[in-house]
Amino acid sequence: MNQFTSVNDVAQIDQLVDDALALKKSPYAHQDLGKNKTLGLVFLNPSLRTRLSTQKAALNLGMSVMVMNMDKEGWALETQDGVVMNGTTVEHIREAAAVMGQYCDILGLRSFPKLQNRDEDYNEDFFNKFIEFCKVPVVSLESATRHPLQSLADLVTIRETWTGAGKPKVVLAWAPHIKALPQAVPNSFAEWMCQAQAEGMLHFTIAQPEGYELSEDFTPGATITHNLDEALTGADYIYVKNWSSYQDYGKVLPFPEGWMLTNAHLEPTNDAKVMHCLPVRRDLELSSEILDGPNSLVIHEAGNRLWAAQAVLKNILEKLV
Ligand code: CP
């Protein structure tokens, strides 16, 4: 693996899941792999899980880690070419990324969308320029449109906990929120689940109110409905997540009552396990009774972020040495 920005960078997702589960059993089996190698983590937005799990994953592999909170501690970056930098930006991404590539063997980058201009966000201009100019392998810590480390951890969690016969029914269920959130997590989850479905690992359904349909680029083969109860019937896993509208880009649209998951929603399911990437707003996005109840997998899922990150770093390190 030369970079990790989407499911398209992975040759075999089932093999990567196997790698993550093997690392969970033997976290320190590859400590020599990262010796004298440095991971740089560059954040333009806040993070708890991604920051800590990726640092810990690198330490388990014997790497050194440096963290740069670019939004608070770095120079204001210019990303456009051909501009006279006589405004607020201090350093061009051409130099900033190139310099970070001089200090690090692998770089991780988190950069959220602005949710103002769909084309601008979905072009992934900042991410692509960073990759071009740093000249070392890049791991996405969440971009404008995707969060692949989260999605890999989600697939690991489903594989690890599924004990039923046949293929599990996995449902991505939209949830309410007061803020306009990116589509990165649901896009990425859908992309990974569609790939897993294509490889015969599971059945995948998406439920969202009208106007919240994701880009079709991320949902090939998914069953898509506006009827939450219909989607939840026979569900084995429910992945709860809010996102803002893709069509009416970045907007919070009106939606009907009943989209916040409660225990009553679990009745037509196959005693479904409930997942969420976190952070979650209790009793707005997901009910406390679910989060604190026996069906919640959210802490287990967050724990698996470590093994997902370690599997990705291990795969990249193996290509470096
Ligand atoms: N799920 C996730 O990426 O969490 P953080 O934003 O805290 O890293």
Residues whose N, C-alpha, C, O or C-beta is under 5 A from the ligand:
A	BS01	CP	P46 S47 L48 R49 T50 R51 C277 L278 P279
